[in-house]
Amino acid sequence: MPKLIRLYILNVLIGFAIAAGFVAMLLWFNVANLWHLVSTSSAGGLAVFVLWFANGIVFAGVQFAIAVMRLKDDAP
């Protein structure tokens, strides 16, 4: 597997893991009464999944952008 593809996959996984932690903290600290809304709704699981997935896309993009910007260029 090419190094760039491996770098992309690794950073996307890291971004989605960060998003999972972020969503867990949102629910744990009950920001904007989110835990109550999710736990009392019949579509609460879907809402948490969509929240995680949307944040995962953002965090994965940011994580990959940081990784690309940190790549070292050996050219003069």
N, CA, C and O atoms as a printed pandas DataFrame, in Angstrom:
     atom_number atom_name residue_name chain_id  residue_number  x_coord  y_coord  z_coord
0              1         N          MET        A               1    0.852   -1.175    0.000
1              2        CA          MET        A               1    0.000    0.000    0.000
2              3         C          MET        A               1    0.899    1.239    0.000
3              4         O          MET        A               1    1.864    1.301    0.762
4              5         N          PRO        A               2    0.592    2.221   -0.845
5              6        CA          PRO        A               2    1.413    3.436   -0.890
6              7         C          PRO        A               2    1.386    4.178    0.453
7              8         O          PRO        A               2    0.412    4.121    1.204
8              9         N          LYS        A               3    2.488    4.870    0.719
9             10        CA          LYS        A               3    2.628    5.555    2.006
10            11         C          LYS        A               3    1.556    6.630    2.203
11            12         O          LYS        A               3    1.071    6.824    3.318
12            13         N          LEU        A               4    1.187    7.327    1.126
13            14        CA          LEU        A               4    0.192    8.391    1.253
14            15         C          LEU        A               4   -1.187    7.834    1.607
15            16         O          LEU        A               4   -1.915    8.431    2.401
16            17         N          ILE        A               5   -1.542    6.704    1.026
17            18        CA          ILE        A               5   -2.832    6.068    1.344
18            19         C          ILE        A               5   -2.835    5.601    2.795
19            20         O          ILE        A               5   -3.829    5.772    3.502
20            21         N          ARG        A               6   -1.728    5.012    3.239
21            22        CA          ARG        A               6   -1.615    4.576    4.629
22            23         C          ARG        A               6   -1.722    5.768    5.581
23            24         O          ARG        A               6   -2.377    5.686    6.621
24            25         N          LEU        A               7   -1.072    6.875    5.214
25            26        CA          LEU        A               7   -1.140    8.093    6.018
26            27         C          LEU        A               7   -2.578    8.606    6.103
27            28         O          LEU        A               7   -3.041    9.006    7.171
28            29         N          TYR        A               8   -3.273    8.589    4.974
29            30        CA          TYR        A               8   -4.658    9.064    4.946
30            31         C          TYR        A               8   -5.562    8.191    5.822
31            32         O          TYR        A               8   -6.329    8.714    6.630
32            33         N          ILE        A               9   -5.479    6.892    5.671
33            34        CA          ILE        A               9   -6.342    5.987    6.437
34            35         C          ILE        A               9   -6.074    6.120    7.933
35            36         O          ILE        A               9   -7.011    6.176    8.731
36            37         N          LEU        A              10   -4.811    6.171    8.312
37            38        CA          LEU        A              10   -4.457    6.316    9.720
38            39         C          LEU        A              10   -5.021    7.605   10.308
39            40         O          LEU        A              10   -5.570    7.595   11.410
40            41         N          ASN        A              11   -4.892    8.702    9.590
41            42        CA          ASN        A              11   -5.360    9.976   10.107
42            43         C          ASN        A              11   -6.880   10.088   10.101
43            44         O          ASN        A              11   -7.450   10.777   10.948
44            45         N          VAL        A              12   -7.533    9.434    9.176
45            46        CA          VAL        A              12   -8.999    9.405    9.205
46            47         C          VAL        A              12   -9.476    8.612   10.423
47            48         O          VAL        A              12  -10.426    9.019   11.092
48            49         N          LEU        A              13   -8.834    7.504   10.709
49            50        CA          LEU        A              13   -9.203    6.735   11.905
50            51         C          LEU        A              13   -8.960    7.538   13.178
51            52         O          LEU        A              13   -9.772    7.500   14.103
52            53         N          ILE        A              14   -7.854    8.258   13.227
53            54        CA          ILE        A              14   -7.579    9.111   14.388
54            55         C          ILE        A              14   -8.641   10.195   14.503
55            56         O          ILE        A              14   -9.117   10.477   15.603
56            57         N          GLY        A              15   -9.019   10.807   13.385
57            58        CA          GLY        A              15  -10.037   11.854   13.400
58            59         C          GLY        A              15  -11.384   11.344   13.887
59            60         O          GLY        A              15  -12.063   12.025   14.655
60            61         N          PHE        A              16  -11.777   10.157   13.452
61            62        CA          PHE        A              16  -13.050    9.597   13.906
62            63         C          PHE        A              16  -12.990    9.182   15.376
63            64         O          PHE        A              16  -13.999    9.243   16.079
64            65         N          ALA        A              17  -11.817    8.761   15.843
65            66        CA          ALA        A              17  -11.671    8.442   17.269
66            67         C          ALA        A              17  -11.784    9.714   18.113
67            68         O          ALA        A              17  -12.405    9.704   19.176
68            69         N          ILE        A              18  -11.188   10.799   17.641
69            70        CA          ILE        A              18  -11.314   12.075   18.348
70            71         C          ILE        A              18  -12.769   12.522   18.357
71            72         O          ILE        A              18  -13.258   13.037   19.362
72            73         N          ALA        A              19  -13.456   12.327   17.244
73            74        CA          ALA        A              19  -14.877   12.691   17.175
74            75         C          ALA        A              19  -15.706   11.861   18.152
75            76         O          ALA        A              19  -16.645   12.376   18.760
76            77         N          ALA        A              20  -15.369   10.588   18.306
77            78        CA          ALA        A              20  -16.088    9.750   19.263
78            79         C          ALA        A              20  -15.892   10.272   20.677
79            80         O          ALA        A              20  -16.842   10.330   21.458
80            81         N          GLY        A              21  -14.668   10.652   21.006
81            82        CA          GLY        A              21  -14.413   11.242   22.320
82            83         C          GLY        A              21  -15.145   12.559   22.509
83            84         O          GLY        A              21  -15.668   12.836   23.588
84            85         N          PHE        A              22  -15.182   13.362   21.469
85            86        CA          PHE        A              22  -15.874   14.651   21.533
86            87         C          PHE        A              22  -17.371   14.465   21.764
87            88         O          PHE        A              22  -17.960   15.141   22.608
88            89         N          VAL        A              23  -17.984   13.553   21.021
89            90        CA          VAL        A              23  -19.417   13.300   21.184
90            91         C          VAL        A              23  -19.698   12.694   22.554
91            92         O          VAL        A              23  -20.703   13.026   23.184
92            93         N          ALA        A              24  -18.823   11.811   23.019
93            94        CA          ALA        A              24  -18.994   11.236   24.356
94            95         C          ALA        A              24  -18.942   12.325   25.425
95            96         O          ALA        A              24  -19.719   12.295   26.379
96            97         N          MET        A              25  -18.033   13.281   25.270
97            98        CA          MET        A              25  -17.951   14.375   26.237
98            99         C          MET        A              25  -19.177   15.282   26.156
99           100         O          MET        A              25  -19.659   15.772   27.177
100          101         N          LEU        A              26  -19.682   15.505   24.937
101          102        CA          LEU        A              26  -20.910   16.296   24.807
102          103         C          LEU        A              26  -22.061   15.636   25.556
103          104         O          LEU        A              26  -22.835   16.307   26.238
104          105         N          LEU        A              27  -22.166   14.329   25.425
105          106        CA          LEU        A              27  -23.236   13.611   26.105
106          107         C          LEU        A              27  -22.985   13.524   27.609
107          108         O          LEU        A              27  -23.920   13.673   28.396
108          109         N          TRP        A              28  -21.743   13.287   28.020
109          110        CA          TRP        A              28  -21.415   13.147   29.446
110          111         C          TRP        A              28  -21.677   14.444   30.201
111          112         O          TRP        A              28  -22.256   14.425   31.287
112          113         N          PHE        A              29  -21.255   15.566   29.632
113          114        CA          PHE        A              29  -21.446   16.849   30.305
114          115         C          PHE        A              29  -22.814   17.465   30.018
115          116         O          PHE        A              29  -23.114   18.564   30.484
116          117         N          ASN        A              30  -23.635   16.759   29.255
117          118        CA          ASN        A              30  -25.013   17.154   28.975
118          119         C          ASN        A              30  -25.100   18.577   28.417
119          120         O          ASN        A              30  -25.920   19.382   28.859
120          121         N          VAL        A              31  -24.252   18.864   27.451
121          122        CA          VAL        A              31  -24.232   20.178   26.815
122          123         C          VAL        A              31  -25.560   20.394   26.096
123          124         O          VAL        A              31  -25.997   19.549   25.316
124          125         N          ALA        A              32  -26.191   21.520   26.362
125          126        CA          ALA        A              32  -27.477   21.895   25.754
126          127         C          ALA        A              32  -28.539   20.821   26.005
127          128         O          ALA        A              32  -29.426   20.617   25.178
128          129         N          ASN        A              33  -28.445   20.139   27.146
129          130        CA          ASN        A              33  -29.404   19.099   27.527
130          131         C          ASN        A              33  -29.460   17.969   26.489
131          132         O          ASN        A              33  -30.504   17.351   26.280
132          133         N          LEU        A              34  -28.327   17.718   25.851
133          134        CA          LEU        A              34  -28.262   16.753   24.756
134          135         C          LEU        A              34  -28.507   15.321   25.218
135          136         O          LEU        A              34  -29.171   14.554   24.521
136          137         N          TRP        A              35  -27.976   14.947   26.394
137          138        CA          TRP        A              35  -28.174   13.585   26.881
138          139         C          TRP        A              35  -29.655   13.304   27.097
139          140         O          TRP        A              35  -30.135   12.227   26.740
140          141         N          HIS        A              36  -30.376   14.237   27.667
141          142        CA          HIS        A              36  -31.805   14.040   27.893
142          143         C          HIS        A              36  -32.552   13.905   26.569
143          144         O          HIS        A              36  -33.432   13.054   26.436
144          145         N          LEU        A              37  -32.206   14.736   25.594
145          146        CA          LEU        A              37  -32.878   14.666   24.300
146          147         C          LEU        A              37  -32.622   13.327   23.615
147          148         O          LEU        A              37  -33.534   12.740   23.032
148          149         N          VAL        A              38  -31.394   12.851   23.683
149          150        CA          VAL        A              38  -31.039   11.599   23.016
150          151         C          VAL        A              38  -31.638   10.406   23.737
151          152         O          VAL        A              38  -32.135    9.478   23.098
152          153         N          SER        A              39  -31.595   10.421   25.054
153          154        CA          SER        A              39  -32.055    9.254   25.805
154          155         C          SER        A              39  -33.574    9.121   25.834
155          156         O          SER        A              39  -34.081    8.022   26.063
156          157         N          THR        A              40  -34.300   10.184   25.614
157          158        CA          THR        A              40  -35.763   10.096   25.648
158          159         C          THR        A              40  -36.394   10.022   24.261
159          160         O          THR        A              40  -37.609    9.866   24.149
160          161         N          SER        A              41  -35.601   10.131   23.217
161          162        CA          SER        A              41  -36.132   10.090   21.860
162          163         C          SER        A              41  -36.025    8.670   21.299
163          164         O          SER        A              41  -35.113    7.918   21.643
164          165         N          SER        A              42  -36.964    8.326   20.441
165          166        CA          SER        A              42  -36.902    7.002   19.810
166          167         C          SER        A              42  -35.812    6.952   18.737
167          168         O          SER        A              42  -35.333    5.872   18.388
168          169         N          ALA        A              43  -35.426    8.101   18.221
169          170        CA          ALA        A              43  -34.370    8.166   17.209
170          171         C          ALA        A              43  -33.062    8.676   17.809
171          172         O          ALA        A              43  -32.236    9.245   17.096
172          173         N          GLY        A              44  -32.870    8.476   19.104
173          174        CA          GLY        A              44  -31.681    8.974   19.779
174          175         C          GLY        A              44  -30.392    8.337   19.281
175          176         O          GLY        A              44  -29.376    9.017   19.137
176          177         N          GLY        A              45  -30.431    7.049   19.021
177          178        CA          GLY        A              45  -29.239    6.364   18.515
178          179         C          GLY        A              45  -28.829    6.881   17.148
179          180         O          GLY        A              45  -27.644    7.061   16.868
180          181         N          LEU        A              46  -29.816    7.116   16.307
181          182        CA          LEU        A              46  -29.530    7.670   14.988
182          183         C          LEU        A              46  -28.957    9.082   15.106
183          184         O          LEU        A              46  -28.045    9.451   14.367
184          185         N          ALA        A              47  -29.489    9.859   16.026
185          186        CA          ALA        A              47  -28.988   11.222   16.229
186          187         C          ALA        A              47  -27.540   11.215   16.695
187          188         O          ALA        A              47  -26.738   12.027   16.234
188          189         N          VAL        A              48  -27.200   10.314   17.595
189          190        CA          VAL        A              48  -25.818   10.218   18.070
190          191         C          VAL        A              48  -24.902    9.762   16.943
191          192         O          VAL        A              48  -23.787   10.265   16.807
192          193         N          PHE        A              49  -25.365    8.810   16.133
193          194        CA          PHE        A              49  -24.561    8.346   15.003
194          195         C          PHE        A              49  -24.305    9.473   14.007
195          196         O          PHE        A              49  -23.176    9.652   13.551
196          197         N          VAL        A              50  -25.334   10.227   13.672
197          198        CA          VAL        A              50  -25.178   11.328   12.722
198          199         C          VAL        A              50  -24.260   12.406   13.296
199          200         O          VAL        A              50  -23.434   12.964   12.574
200          201         N          LEU        A              51  -24.398   12.699   14.574
201          202        CA          LEU        A              51  -23.535   13.676   15.226
202          203         C          LEU        A              51  -22.085   13.201   15.191
203          204         O          LEU        A              51  -21.187   13.984   14.881
204          205         N          TRP        A              52  -21.847   11.924   15.506
205          206        CA          TRP        A              52  -20.497   11.371   15.462
206          207         C          TRP        A              52  -19.938   11.372   14.047
207          208         O          TRP        A              52  -18.781   11.738   13.838
208          209         N          PHE        A              53  -20.743   10.969   13.080
209          210        CA          PHE        A              53  -20.269   10.882   11.700
210          211         C          PHE        A              53  -19.944   12.257   11.131
211          212         O          PHE        A              53  -18.919   12.423   10.471
212          213         N          ALA        A              54  -20.799   13.240   11.376
213          214        CA          ALA        A              54  -20.550   14.591   10.875
214          215         C          ALA        A              54  -19.297   15.186   11.520
215          216         O          ALA        A              54  -18.469   15.790   10.839
216          217         N          ASN        A              55  -19.167   15.013   12.823
217          218        CA          ASN        A              55  -17.960   15.494   13.490
218          219         C          ASN        A              55  -16.737   14.690   13.043
219          220         O          ASN        A              55  -15.640   15.240   12.938
220          221         N          GLY        A              56  -16.916   13.420   12.786
221          222        CA          GLY        A              56  -15.808   12.592   12.319
222          223         C          GLY        A              56  -15.274   13.056   10.981
223          224         O          GLY        A              56  -14.062   13.054   10.766
224          225         N          ILE        A              57  -16.154   13.455   10.079
225          226        CA          ILE        A              57  -15.706   13.972    8.789
226          227         C          ILE        A              57  -14.874   15.233    8.977
227          228         O          ILE        A              57  -13.831   15.396    8.345
228          229         N          VAL        A              58  -15.334   16.119    9.843
229          230        CA          VAL        A              58  -14.605   17.363   10.092
230          231         C          VAL        A              58  -13.264   17.090   10.759
231          232         O          VAL        A              58  -12.234   17.591   10.309
232          233         N          PHE        A              59  -13.270   16.300   11.830
233          234        CA          PHE        A              59  -12.036   16.032   12.559
234          235         C          PHE        A              59  -11.051   15.225   11.712
235          236         O          PHE        A              59   -9.842   15.430   11.816
236          237         N          ALA        A              60  -11.546   14.321   10.886
237          238        CA          ALA        A              60  -10.655   13.549   10.021
238          239         C          ALA        A              60   -9.992   14.464    8.995
239          240         O          ALA        A              60   -8.803   14.321    8.709
240          241         N          GLY        A              61  -10.748   15.389    8.450
241          242        CA          GLY        A              61  -10.176   16.333    7.497
242          243         C          GLY        A              61   -9.122   17.217    8.128
243          244         O          GLY        A              61   -8.068   17.460    7.539
244          245         N          VAL        A              62   -9.406   17.695    9.322
245          246        CA          VAL        A              62   -8.436   18.537   10.030
246          247         C          VAL        A              62   -7.200   17.721   10.395
247          248         O          VAL        A              62   -6.075   18.197   10.240
248          249         N          GLN        A              63   -7.400   16.508   10.873
249          250        CA          GLN        A              63   -6.273   15.656   11.253
250          251         C          GLN        A              63   -5.386   15.367   10.053
251          252         O          GLN        A              63   -4.161   15.411   10.163
252          253         N          PHE        A              64   -5.986   15.074    8.918
253          254        CA          PHE        A              64   -5.190   14.786    7.726
254          255         C          PHE        A              64   -4.485   16.042    7.229
255          256         O          PHE        A              64   -3.341   15.971    6.779
256          257         N          ALA        A              65   -5.150   17.181    7.303
257          258        CA          ALA        A              65   -4.514   18.436    6.882
258          259         C          ALA        A              65   -3.301   18.739    7.751
259          260         O          ALA        A              65   -2.265   19.160    7.236
260          261         N          ILE        A              66   -3.413   18.533    9.047
261          262        CA          ILE        A              66   -2.273   18.754    9.940
262          263         C          ILE        A              66   -1.138   17.794    9.597
263          264         O          ILE        A              66    0.029   18.186    9.587
264          265         N          ALA        A              67   -1.482   16.536    9.318
265          266        CA          ALA        A              67   -0.447   15.552    8.986
266          267         C          ALA        A              67    0.259   15.918    7.682
267          268         O          ALA        A              67    1.477   15.770    7.575
268          269         N          VAL        A              68   -0.489   16.391    6.701
269          270        CA          VAL        A              68    0.124   16.769    5.433
270          271         C          VAL        A              68    1.002   18.001    5.610
271          272         O          VAL        A              68    2.085   18.071    5.029
272          273         N          MET        A              69    0.563   18.958    6.391
273          274        CA          MET        A              69    1.358   20.155    6.600
274          275         C          MET        A              69    2.628   19.865    7.387
275          276         O          MET        A              69    3.602   20.611    7.284
276          277         N          ARG        A              70    2.629   18.800    8.165
277          278        CA          ARG        A              70    3.809   18.446    8.949
278          279         C          ARG        A              70    4.807   17.586    8.171
279          280         O          ARG        A              70    5.900   17.306    8.663
280          281         N          LEU        A              71    4.428   17.165    6.945
281          282        CA          LEU        A              71    5.351   16.381    6.144
282          283         C          LEU        A              71    6.576   17.223    5.804
283          284         O          LEU        A              71    6.474   18.413    5.507
284          285         N          LYS        A              72    7.704   16.589    5.856
285          286        CA          LYS        A              72    8.959   17.285    5.622
286          287         C          LYS        A              72    9.323   17.191    4.153
287          288         O          LYS        A              72    9.259   16.119    3.551
288          289         N          ASP        A              73    9.700   18.305    3.593
289          290        CA          ASP        A              73   10.130   18.334    2.205
290          291         C          ASP        A              73   11.652   18.462    2.184
291          292         O          ASP        A              73   12.203   19.450    2.670
292          293         N          ASP        A              74   12.323   17.470    1.626
293          294        CA          ASP        A              74   13.783   17.473    1.603
294          295         C          ASP        A              74   14.350   18.222    0.402
295          296         O          ASP        A              74   15.569   18.323    0.263
296          297         N          ALA        A              75   13.504   18.741   -0.454
297          298        CA          ALA        A              75   13.990   19.470   -1.626
298          299         C          ALA        A              75   14.554   20.826   -1.215
299          300         O          ALA        A              75   14.048   21.456   -0.287
300          301         N          PRO        A              76   15.602   21.275   -1.905
301          302        CA          PRO        A              76   16.217   22.563   -1.527
302          303         C          PRO        A              76   15.365   23.751   -1.896
303          304         O          PRO        A              76   15.752   24.891   -1.640
